[in-house]
Amino acid sequence: MKQSVENIRNVAIIAHVDHGKTTLVDQLLRQSGTFRTNQVVQERVMDSGDIERERGITILSKNTAVNYGDTKINIIDTPGHADFGGEVERVLKMVDGVVLVVDAFEGPMPQTKFVLRKALELNHPVVVCVNKVDRPEARPQEVIDEVLELFMELDANDEQLDSPFVFASARGGFSSLDPEAREGDMVPLFETIINHVPCPTGDMDAPLQALISTIDYSEYVGRIGIGKIENGTLHVNDEVVVVNMHDEASQKKVRITKLYLFEGLQRVEVKEASVGTMVALSGIESIMIGDTICSPEKPEPLPFVKISEPTLSMNFSVNDGPFAGLEGKFVTSRQIRERLYKELNTDVSLRVEDTDSTDAFKVSGRGELHLSILIETLRREGYEFLVSKPEVLFTEVDGVKSEPMEAVTIDVPEEFVGSVIEKLGSRKGEMQNMYPSKGGYTRLEFIIPARGLIGYRNEFMTDTKGNGILNSIFEGYAPYKGEIPMRAQGSLVAFETGEAITYGLFNAQERGNLFIGAGIKVYEGMIVGRNARADDMDINVCKKKQLTNTRSSGSDDALRLVPPINMSLEQCMEFISDDELVEITPQNLRMRKKILDNNLRRKSRNNK
């Protein structure tokens, strides 16, 4: 018989990127007495990864727990970026309700719609937290209407439409049921969560069932499975059976060696845990996301959420350039392959496949950011490899070749609207809506093929002089839209191997924009700049000035170089064309041609 566990609440905090989820979790931790009064705690304490802290985004969902009165609230902080939607989808299976955070100025954004849809599909009750109400331009009343419109658009039931609204400032540390409040504490939010999110239910006397939704790793105990106990009780040293829902035949008997509960940011070792509790357990070597921990008497797997398919792929291959192996620690195909397949253990949205070549692997993900974070992670671990241009994954729907489409929301000042519409129109974008937005901006809504966005974000920032905001989210599949004209400018390619000299660069900068400065080592076939014209051009940046005995007035004046463009990883991925690669090493990012030799490259071009 199912019983309710009254003193536990399991909630996920969901929102669009930058709407303040992680800062809100910070405040809940602080005001629940999780930290000592004199404890020094860094901001956005839940964003523990280096890349997360640098970019100010959440990439991996994190578990924490706070105590409010006699109730323990297990909180999962989720990513807000569309590319990490897989993280959100699977952790929603662990919770009984969600706190939807919406910016009091921006209102619902594309990712708000995505995460809310997933929560409503699971029939989770929603607490809406309108955050940043202390912003000067906040407009909470209008945001309430926009959120309710979104609920109706997503076919929410009457109970979900009746969701409570809490107004807060995560940075200011207060929440209230009154949108005009500008002081206080987080008690109203705590109370609303406890009153509105149901307590977990399950049968304590039934055979054990616990669904694993997240995998962590520790140098000391190996893989750690994190999940929620749905039925029964789990004890340390229990013999259990691990069952995968996709392959019920593959059952493994294992023993639980360590069991942890979450307390604040710590994991506390315990001897047993029962229904409704979020636990971390170690001792199971090959535990996977989606596995169910069952009792040996009745091994029945629990259903796991279907994760959306990847939409973009890239080839990762061994670096075969002249500088191969000089900067990286892990450079062989075996090492790269092992690391990529290891990533599958913790990232359910990723796919890795072997290719015809033993030196290359096809890696598919949810978007450019998803893949670039993986590349950056590998790079920091000491891996060296090449990556190709991102390609969209086509599929067949009812026998018709179809491609992934993105819903794009753009906010731009009125003066830039024309150029944005023109550019997206040429990339097969179809405008769905256009209306005045807040702060003198105009909002444009498009449906566009995912491949039409590859390489556009840089252009967009240039076209709008950095004033535009672009958000996109996967919309579904539609019939193939035809060819899309891509990069309008060619590459400036190094003619020989050597060191870039000021004299050579001075002559080269007349041809276009340079990516390198003087003193940088280059090799034949390496891309050193962007040509002003559409075709590629071979240039000699290692060229030295011929020395003579005669001096003419002014000839010895210093040559002035324009500062080079410093390309980020995402910019490199967007810039390269089909016959180019990005060389990734722990110290450098270099773009290069697939065929490095100038003569061979010219021949292959002529043969086409």
C-alpha positions as CSV (number, residue, x, y, z in Angstrom):
1,M,0.0,0.0,0.0
2,K,1.3,3.4,-0.9
3,Q,2.2,5.8,1.9
4,S,3.1,9.5,1.9
5,V,6.4,10.7,3.3
6,E,5.2,14.0,4.9
7,N,8.6,15.4,5.9
8,I,10.2,15.4,2.4
9,R,9.7,17.5,-0.7
10,N,11.6,16.9,-4.0
11,V,11.7,19.9,-6.4
12,A,13.6,20.9,-9.5
13,I,14.3,24.5,-10.3
14,I,13.8,25.2,-14.0
15,A,14.2,28.3,-16.1
16,H,15.6,29.9,-19.2
17,V,19.3,30.7,-19.1
18,D,20.3,33.7,-17.0
19,H,17.0,34.0,-15.2
20,G,18.6,33.4,-11.8
21,K,18.1,29.7,-10.9
22,T,21.5,29.2,-9.4
23,T,21.5,32.4,-7.5
24,L,18.1,31.5,-6.1
25,V,19.4,28.1,-4.9
26,D,22.3,30.0,-3.2
27,Q,19.8,32.1,-1.2
28,L,17.7,29.0,-0.2
29,L,21.0,27.4,1.1
30,R,22.0,30.5,3.0
31,Q,18.7,31.2,4.6
32,S,18.0,27.6,5.6
33,G,21.1,27.7,7.8
34,T,23.1,25.3,5.6
35,F,26.3,27.4,6.0
36,R,27.9,28.5,9.2
37,T,27.5,32.3,10.0
38,N,31.2,32.9,9.4
39,Q,31.6,30.5,6.5
40,V,33.0,32.1,3.3
41,V,30.8,30.9,0.4
42,Q,31.5,31.9,-3.2
43,E,28.7,33.2,-5.4
44,R,26.7,30.6,-7.6
45,V,28.1,27.9,-5.3
46,M,26.2,25.2,-7.3
47,D,28.1,26.0,-10.5
48,S,31.1,24.0,-9.4
49,G,32.8,23.3,-12.8
50,D,35.5,25.7,-14.1
51,I,33.7,26.1,-17.5
52,E,30.4,26.8,-15.7
53,R,31.9,29.5,-13.5
54,E,33.7,31.1,-16.5
55,R,30.7,31.2,-18.8
56,G,28.1,31.9,-16.0
57,I,25.9,29.0,-17.2
58,T,24.8,25.7,-15.6
59,I,25.8,22.7,-17.6
60,L,25.2,19.7,-15.3
61,S,22.2,19.4,-13.0
62,K,23.2,19.4,-9.3
63,N,21.6,17.9,-6.2
64,T,21.4,19.7,-2.9
65,A,19.1,19.6,0.2
66,V,17.9,22.2,2.7
67,N,16.0,21.8,5.9
68,Y,13.1,24.1,6.5
69,G,11.5,23.5,9.9
70,D,10.8,19.7,10.1
71,T,10.8,19.3,6.3
72,K,13.7,18.3,4.1
73,I,13.6,19.9,0.7
74,N,15.7,18.1,-1.9
75,I,16.5,20.6,-4.7
76,I,17.9,20.0,-8.2
77,D,19.4,23.0,-9.9
78,T,19.1,22.4,-13.7
79,P,20.7,23.9,-16.8
80,G,18.9,26.7,-18.6
81,H,20.4,26.4,-22.0
82,A,18.5,24.4,-24.7
83,D,21.6,22.4,-25.6
84,F,21.6,20.8,-22.1
85,G,17.9,19.9,-22.2
86,G,18.7,16.3,-21.8
87,E,19.9,17.1,-18.3
88,V,16.5,18.7,-17.5
89,E,14.4,15.9,-19.0
90,R,15.9,13.1,-17.0
91,V,16.1,14.8,-13.6
92,L,12.4,15.7,-13.8
93,K,11.7,12.0,-13.2
94,M,13.2,12.4,-9.7
95,V,11.0,15.2,-8.4
96,D,7.3,15.7,-7.5
97,G,7.1,19.3,-8.5
98,V,9.0,22.2,-10.1
99,V,9.8,25.9,-9.3
100,L,9.7,27.7,-12.6
101,V,11.9,30.9,-12.4
102,V,11.0,33.7,-14.8
103,D,12.8,37.0,-15.2
104,A,10.5,39.9,-14.1
105,F,11.7,42.0,-17.2
106,E,12.3,39.4,-19.9
107,G,9.3,37.2,-19.2
108,P,9.0,33.7,-20.6
109,M,11.7,32.8,-23.2
110,P,12.1,29.8,-25.5
111,Q,13.8,27.6,-22.9
112,T,11.1,28.5,-20.4
113,K,8.6,27.0,-22.8
114,F,10.7,23.8,-23.3
115,V,11.3,23.0,-19.6
116,L,7.7,23.9,-18.7
117,R,6.3,21.6,-21.4
118,K,8.4,18.7,-20.0
119,A,7.2,19.4,-16.5
120,L,3.5,19.6,-17.5
121,E,3.8,16.3,-19.5
122,L,4.8,14.6,-16.3
123,N,1.8,16.3,-14.5
124,H,4.1,18.0,-12.0
125,P,2.6,20.9,-10.0
126,V,4.4,24.2,-10.7
127,V,5.3,27.1,-8.4
128,V,6.1,30.2,-10.5
129,C,8.8,32.4,-9.1
130,V,9.0,35.8,-10.8
131,N,12.6,36.7,-10.1
132,K,14.5,40.0,-10.3
133,V,11.4,42.1,-9.3
134,D,13.8,44.8,-7.9
135,R,15.1,45.5,-11.5
136,P,14.2,49.1,-12.4
137,E,12.5,48.0,-15.6
138,A,10.7,45.0,-14.0
139,R,7.1,44.5,-15.1
140,P,5.7,41.6,-12.9
141,Q,2.0,42.0,-13.8
142,E,2.6,41.7,-17.5
143,V,4.9,38.7,-16.9
144,I,2.1,37.0,-14.9
145,D,-0.2,37.3,-18.0
146,E,2.6,36.0,-20.3
147,V,3.2,33.0,-18.1
148,L,-0.5,32.2,-17.9
149,E,-0.7,32.5,-21.7
150,L,2.2,30.0,-21.9
151,F,0.4,27.6,-19.6
152,M,-2.7,27.7,-21.9
153,E,-0.6,27.3,-25.0
154,L,0.9,24.1,-23.5
155,D,-2.6,22.7,-22.6
156,A,-2.1,22.9,-18.9
157,N,-4.9,21.4,-16.8
158,D,-7.0,23.5,-14.4
159,E,-4.8,22.6,-11.4
160,Q,-1.7,23.7,-13.2
161,L,-3.3,26.9,-14.4
162,D,-4.0,27.7,-10.7
163,S,-0.3,27.6,-9.9
164,P,0.8,30.0,-7.2
165,F,3.0,33.0,-8.0
166,V,5.9,34.1,-5.7
167,F,7.8,37.4,-6.4
168,A,11.5,37.4,-5.5
169,S,14.9,38.9,-5.9
170,A,17.5,36.1,-5.5
171,R,20.3,38.7,-5.4
172,G,18.4,40.8,-2.8
173,G,17.5,37.7,-0.8
174,F,13.8,38.2,-0.4
175,S,10.5,36.7,-1.7
176,S,6.9,37.7,-1.2
177,L,3.4,37.1,-2.5
178,D,3.2,40.8,-3.1
179,P,4.9,42.0,-6.4
180,E,5.5,45.4,-4.8
181,A,7.6,44.0,-1.9
182,R,11.3,45.1,-1.8
183,E,12.5,43.4,1.4
184,G,12.0,40.3,3.5
185,D,13.4,36.8,3.3
186,M,12.8,33.5,1.5
187,V,10.2,32.2,3.9
188,P,7.2,32.8,1.5
189,L,9.0,30.7,-1.2
190,F,9.8,27.9,1.3
191,E,6.1,27.9,2.5
192,T,4.7,27.9,-1.0
193,I,6.9,24.9,-2.0
194,I,5.9,23.0,1.1
195,N,2.1,23.8,0.6
196,H,2.0,23.3,-3.1
197,V,4.5,20.5,-4.0
198,P,3.1,17.1,-2.9
199,C,5.2,14.9,-0.7
200,P,6.6,11.7,-2.3
201,T,4.6,8.5,-2.1
202,G,5.5,4.9,-2.3
203,D,5.2,1.5,-0.7
204,M,7.7,1.0,2.0
205,D,6.9,-2.7,2.3
206,A,7.1,-3.4,-1.4
207,P,10.3,-4.9,-3.1
208,L,13.0,-2.2,-3.6
209,Q,12.8,0.0,-6.7
210,A,15.2,3.0,-7.2
211,L,15.6,4.8,-10.6
212,I,19.1,6.1,-11.4
213,S,18.9,9.6,-13.1
214,T,22.4,11.0,-12.7
215,I,25.9,9.6,-12.6
216,D,28.8,11.2,-10.7
217,Y,32.4,10.1,-10.4
218,S,34.8,10.0,-7.6
219,E,38.6,9.2,-7.7
220,Y,38.2,7.2,-4.5
221,V,35.0,5.1,-4.9
222,G,34.5,5.2,-8.7
223,R,31.0,5.7,-10.2
224,I,28.3,7.0,-8.0
225,G,24.6,6.6,-9.0
226,I,22.1,9.2,-7.9
227,G,18.4,8.5,-7.9
228,K,15.2,8.4,-6.0
229,I,13.8,5.4,-4.1
230,E,10.3,4.8,-5.5
231,N,9.4,1.7,-3.4
232,G,10.9,-0.3,-0.5
233,T,14.0,0.4,1.7
234,L,17.7,0.3,0.8
235,H,20.4,-0.7,3.3
236,V,24.2,-0.7,3.1
237,N,25.5,-4.2,2.2
238,D,22.1,-5.2,0.6
239,E,22.4,-7.5,-2.4
240,V,20.5,-5.9,-5.2
241,V,19.8,-6.4,-8.9
242,V,20.6,-3.7,-11.5
243,V,18.1,-3.8,-14.4
244,N,18.2,-1.7,-17.6
245,M,14.8,-0.8,-19.0
246,H,16.1,-1.3,-22.6
247,D,17.5,-4.7,-21.9
248,E,15.7,-6.4,-19.1
249,A,17.6,-9.7,-19.7
250,S,20.9,-8.1,-18.6
251,Q,20.5,-8.3,-14.9
252,K,23.5,-7.9,-12.6
253,K,23.7,-8.8,-8.9
254,V,25.7,-6.3,-6.9
255,R,26.2,-5.3,-3.3
256,I,25.7,-1.7,-2.1
257,T,29.0,-0.6,-0.4
258,K,28.2,3.0,0.5
259,L,24.9,4.9,0.7
260,Y,24.7,8.7,1.0
261,L,21.9,11.3,1.5
262,F,22.2,15.0,0.5
263,E,22.6,17.6,3.3
264,G,23.3,21.1,1.9
265,L,26.3,20.7,-0.5
266,Q,27.6,17.6,1.3
267,R,26.8,14.0,0.9
268,V,26.3,12.3,4.3
269,E,26.9,8.6,4.7
270,V,23.9,6.6,6.1
271,K,23.1,3.0,6.7
272,E,19.6,3.0,5.2
273,A,17.1,5.1,3.2
274,S,13.5,4.6,2.2
275,V,10.7,5.8,-0.1
276,G,10.9,9.3,-1.5
277,T,14.5,9.9,-0.6
278,M,17.1,11.0,-3.0
279,V,20.2,8.9,-2.6
280,A,23.7,8.5,-4.0
281,L,25.2,5.0,-3.9
282,S,28.5,3.5,-4.8
283,G,29.9,0.0,-5.3
284,I,28.3,-0.6,-8.8
285,E,31.0,-0.3,-11.4
286,S,29.0,-0.2,-14.6
287,I,25.9,1.6,-13.4
288,M,24.2,3.7,-16.1
289,I,21.6,6.5,-16.3
290,G,18.1,4.8,-16.6
291,D,19.1,1.7,-14.6
292,T,16.7,0.5,-11.8
293,I,18.1,-0.8,-8.6
294,C,15.7,-3.7,-7.6
295,S,15.4,-6.3,-4.9
296,P,16.5,-9.8,-6.1
297,E,13.0,-11.3,-5.4
298,K,11.2,-9.0,-7.9
299,P,13.5,-7.3,-10.4
300,E,11.2,-4.9,-12.3
301,P,12.6,-1.8,-14.1
302,L,10.9,1.6,-13.8
303,P,10.2,3.5,-17.1
304,F,12.7,6.2,-17.9
305,V,12.0,9.4,-19.8
306,K,12.7,9.3,-23.6
307,I,15.5,11.7,-24.2
308,S,15.2,13.9,-27.4
309,E,17.5,12.8,-30.2
310,P,20.7,14.8,-31.2
311,T,20.4,17.3,-34.1
312,L,24.1,18.1,-34.9
313,S,27.2,15.9,-35.5
314,M,30.9,16.5,-35.9
315,N,33.9,14.2,-36.6
316,F,36.6,14.0,-34.0
317,S,39.8,12.7,-35.4
318,V,43.5,12.2,-34.6
319,N,45.7,15.3,-35.2
320,D,47.8,14.7,-38.3
321,G,49.3,18.2,-38.7
322,P,53.0,19.2,-38.5
323,F,52.6,20.3,-34.8
324,A,50.8,17.0,-33.8
325,G,51.8,15.8,-30.3
326,L,53.8,18.8,-29.3
327,E,51.2,20.2,-26.9
328,G,48.7,17.5,-25.9
329,K,49.1,14.6,-23.4
330,F,46.5,12.3,-25.0
331,V,46.9,12.2,-28.8
332,T,46.2,8.6,-30.0
333,S,42.9,7.3,-31.5
334,R,42.6,4.8,-28.7
335,Q,42.9,7.5,-26.0
336,I,40.4,9.8,-27.8
337,R,37.9,6.9,-28.4
338,E,38.1,5.7,-24.8
339,R,37.4,9.3,-23.5
340,L,34.5,9.9,-25.8
341,Y,32.8,6.6,-24.9
342,K,33.4,7.4,-21.2
343,E,31.4,10.6,-21.7
344,L,28.4,8.6,-22.7
345,N,28.1,7.3,-19.2
346,T,27.1,10.7,-17.8
347,D,25.7,12.5,-20.9
348,V,22.5,10.9,-22.1
349,S,22.0,13.4,-25.0
350,L,25.3,12.5,-26.6
351,R,26.0,9.8,-29.3
352,V,29.4,8.4,-30.3
353,E,29.9,6.2,-33.3
354,D,33.0,4.6,-35.0
355,T,33.5,5.6,-38.6
356,D,35.2,3.8,-41.6
357,S,38.5,5.3,-40.4
358,T,40.0,4.0,-37.2
359,D,41.3,7.5,-36.5
360,A,37.9,9.3,-36.7
361,F,34.7,9.2,-34.6
362,K,31.3,10.7,-35.3
363,V,30.0,12.6,-32.2
364,S,26.4,13.8,-32.2
365,G,24.8,16.3,-29.7
366,R,22.0,18.7,-29.1
367,G,23.6,21.8,-30.5
368,E,26.8,23.8,-31.1
369,L,27.2,24.7,-27.4
370,H,26.7,21.1,-26.3
371,L,29.5,19.9,-28.5
372,S,31.8,22.9,-27.8
373,I,31.6,22.3,-24.0
374,L,32.6,18.7,-24.7
375,I,35.5,19.9,-26.8
376,E,36.6,22.4,-24.2
377,T,36.4,19.8,-21.4
378,L,38.6,17.3,-23.4
379,R,41.0,20.1,-24.2
380,R,41.5,21.0,-20.6
381,E,42.1,17.4,-19.7
382,G,45.1,17.4,-22.1
383,Y,43.6,15.9,-25.2
384,E,44.7,16.9,-28.7
385,F,42.5,16.2,-31.8
386,L,40.8,17.6,-34.9
387,V,37.2,18.5,-35.3
388,S,35.2,19.0,-38.5
389,K,32.5,21.5,-39.4
390,P,29.2,20.7,-37.5
391,E,26.6,19.0,-39.7
392,V,22.9,18.7,-39.2
393,L,21.5,15.2,-38.8
394,F,18.7,14.5,-41.3
395,T,16.0,11.9,-40.8
396,E,13.0,10.4,-42.7
397,V,9.5,11.3,-41.6
398,D,6.8,9.4,-43.5
399,G,9.3,8.7,-46.3
400,V,10.2,12.4,-46.7
401,K,13.8,13.7,-46.1
402,S,13.4,16.0,-43.1
403,E,15.7,18.2,-41.1
404,P,15.6,19.7,-37.6
405,M,14.0,23.1,-37.2
406,E,14.7,25.7,-34.6
407,A,12.3,28.3,-33.1
408,V,14.3,31.5,-32.9
409,T,13.4,34.5,-30.8
410,I,15.3,37.7,-31.5
411,D,15.1,41.0,-29.6
412,V,16.8,43.9,-31.6
413,P,16.6,47.7,-31.7
414,E,14.4,48.8,-34.6
415,E,17.2,50.1,-36.8
416,F,18.6,46.5,-37.2
417,V,15.3,44.7,-37.9
418,G,15.8,45.0,-41.7
419,S,19.2,43.4,-41.9
420,V,18.2,40.5,-39.5
421,I,15.1,39.7,-41.6
422,E,17.1,39.8,-44.8
423,K,19.9,37.5,-43.4
424,L,17.5,34.9,-41.9
425,G,15.3,35.0,-45.0
426,S,18.3,34.0,-47.1
427,R,18.9,31.2,-44.7
428,K,15.4,29.8,-45.3
429,G,14.0,31.3,-42.1
430,E,10.2,32.0,-42.0
431,M,9.0,34.8,-39.8
432,Q,6.1,33.8,-37.6
433,N,5.7,37.0,-35.6
434,M,6.9,40.5,-35.2
435,Y,5.9,43.0,-32.4
436,P,7.3,45.8,-30.3
437,S,9.1,44.3,-27.2
438,K,10.2,46.0,-24.0
439,G,12.9,48.7,-23.7
440,G,12.5,50.0,-27.3
441,Y,13.3,46.6,-28.8
442,T,11.4,44.7,-31.5
443,R,10.8,41.0,-31.1
444,L,11.1,38.8,-34.1
445,E,10.1,35.1,-34.1
446,F,11.3,32.7,-36.8
447,I,11.2,29.0,-37.7
448,I,14.5,28.2,-39.4
449,P,16.4,25.0,-40.3
450,A,19.1,24.3,-37.7
451,R,21.8,24.4,-40.4
452,G,20.7,27.9,-41.2
453,L,21.9,29.0,-37.8
454,I,25.4,27.5,-38.1
455,G,27.7,30.5,-38.5
456,Y,25.0,33.1,-38.1
457,R,25.5,34.1,-34.5
458,N,28.8,35.9,-35.2
459,E,27.2,37.7,-38.2
460,F,24.2,38.6,-35.9
461,M,26.4,40.3,-33.3
462,T,28.2,42.3,-36.1
463,D,24.9,43.2,-37.8
464,T,23.3,44.4,-34.5
465,K,26.6,46.0,-33.2
466,G,26.3,43.8,-30.1
467,N,22.8,45.0,-29.2
468,G,20.8,42.0,-30.3
469,I,19.7,39.0,-28.2
470,L,19.1,35.7,-30.0
471,N,17.6,32.6,-28.4
472,S,16.8,29.4,-30.2
473,I,15.2,26.0,-29.3
474,F,14.6,22.8,-31.1
475,E,11.1,22.9,-32.6
476,G,10.8,19.5,-34.4
477,Y,11.4,18.1,-37.9
478,A,10.1,19.5,-41.2
479,P,10.7,18.6,-44.9
480,Y,14.2,19.5,-46.3
481,K,14.2,23.2,-47.3
482,G,16.8,23.1,-50.0
483,E,20.3,24.5,-50.3
484,I,21.4,27.4,-48.0
485,P,24.2,29.7,-49.2
486,M,26.8,29.8,-46.4
487,R,30.0,31.7,-45.8
488,A,30.4,34.7,-48.1
489,Q,34.2,35.1,-47.4
490,G,37.1,32.7,-48.1
491,S,40.1,31.9,-46.0
492,L,43.7,33.3,-46.0
493,V,45.9,30.2,-46.0
494,A,49.6,30.1,-45.0
495,F,51.8,29.3,-48.0
496,E,54.7,27.8,-46.0
497,T,55.8,26.6,-42.6
498,G,57.7,29.0,-40.3
499,E,57.1,31.9,-38.0
500,A,54.8,34.8,-38.9
501,I,56.9,38.0,-39.5
502,T,55.6,41.6,-39.2
503,Y,56.6,42.3,-42.9
504,G,54.6,39.3,-44.2
505,L,51.6,40.1,-42.0
506,F,51.6,43.8,-43.1
507,N,51.3,42.8,-46.7
508,A,48.7,40.1,-45.9
509,Q,46.4,42.4,-43.8
510,E,45.5,44.3,-47.0
511,R,43.7,41.1,-48.2
512,G,41.4,40.7,-45.2
513,N,41.3,40.2,-41.4
514,L,44.1,38.3,-39.7
515,F,43.7,35.7,-36.9
516,I,47.4,35.7,-35.9
517,G,50.0,38.2,-34.8
518,A,53.8,38.3,-35.3
519,G,55.9,35.6,-33.8
520,I,53.2,32.9,-34.1
521,K,54.4,29.6,-35.6
522,V,52.4,28.6,-38.7
523,Y,52.4,25.7,-41.1
524,E,51.5,25.2,-44.8
525,G,47.7,24.9,-45.1
526,M,46.9,26.7,-41.8
527,I,44.2,29.3,-41.9
528,V,45.7,32.7,-40.7
529,G,42.8,35.0,-41.6
530,R,39.5,35.8,-43.4
531,N,39.7,36.9,-47.0
532,A,37.7,39.9,-48.1
533,R,36.6,38.0,-51.2
534,A,34.6,34.7,-51.5
535,D,37.5,32.5,-52.6
536,D,40.5,31.2,-50.6
537,M,43.9,32.9,-51.0
538,D,47.4,31.5,-50.3
539,I,49.6,34.1,-48.6
540,N,53.1,34.1,-47.3
541,V,53.1,35.5,-43.7
542,C,56.7,34.3,-43.1
543,K,58.0,36.6,-45.8
544,K,61.0,38.8,-44.7
545,K,61.9,42.1,-46.2
546,Q,64.9,42.0,-48.6
547,L,67.8,43.8,-47.1
548,T,69.7,46.4,-49.3
549,N,72.6,48.8,-48.7
550,T,70.6,51.8,-49.9
551,R,68.2,53.6,-47.6
552,S,65.2,55.6,-48.8
553,S,63.5,58.1,-46.5
554,G,60.6,56.5,-44.6
555,S,61.4,52.9,-45.5
556,D,62.6,52.1,-42.0
557,D,59.4,53.4,-40.3
558,A,57.7,50.8,-38.1
559,L,55.1,48.8,-39.9
560,R,51.7,49.1,-38.2
561,L,49.7,45.9,-37.8
562,V,46.0,45.8,-37.2
563,P,45.4,43.8,-34.0
564,P,44.4,40.2,-35.0
565,I,40.9,38.8,-34.3
566,N,41.1,36.3,-31.4
567,M,38.7,33.5,-32.4
568,S,36.9,31.6,-29.6
569,L,36.2,27.8,-30.0
570,E,32.5,28.5,-31.0
571,Q,33.7,31.1,-33.6
572,C,36.2,28.7,-35.1
573,M,33.4,26.0,-35.4
574,E,31.1,28.5,-37.1
575,F,33.8,29.9,-39.4
576,I,35.2,26.7,-41.0
577,S,33.8,25.3,-44.2
578,D,33.5,21.7,-45.4
579,D,37.1,21.4,-46.5
580,E,38.5,22.8,-43.2
581,L,39.2,21.5,-39.7
582,V,39.8,23.0,-36.2
583,E,43.0,21.7,-34.5
584,I,42.3,21.5,-30.7
585,T,45.2,21.4,-28.3
586,P,45.4,22.3,-24.6
587,Q,47.3,25.5,-25.5
588,N,46.0,26.5,-28.9
589,L,43.1,26.5,-31.4
590,R,44.2,26.5,-35.0
591,M,42.1,26.4,-38.1
592,R,43.5,24.5,-41.1
593,K,42.6,23.0,-44.5
594,K,41.9,19.2,-44.6
595,I,44.6,19.0,-47.4
596,L,47.6,20.9,-46.2
597,D,49.7,20.8,-49.3
598,N,48.9,23.8,-51.6
599,N,49.5,21.9,-54.9
600,L,47.4,18.8,-53.8
601,R,44.7,21.1,-52.6
602,R,44.6,23.0,-55.9
603,K,44.5,19.7,-57.9
604,S,41.6,18.4,-55.8
605,R,39.7,21.6,-56.4
606,N,40.3,21.4,-60.1
607,N,39.1,17.8,-60.2
608,K,35.7,18.7,-58.7
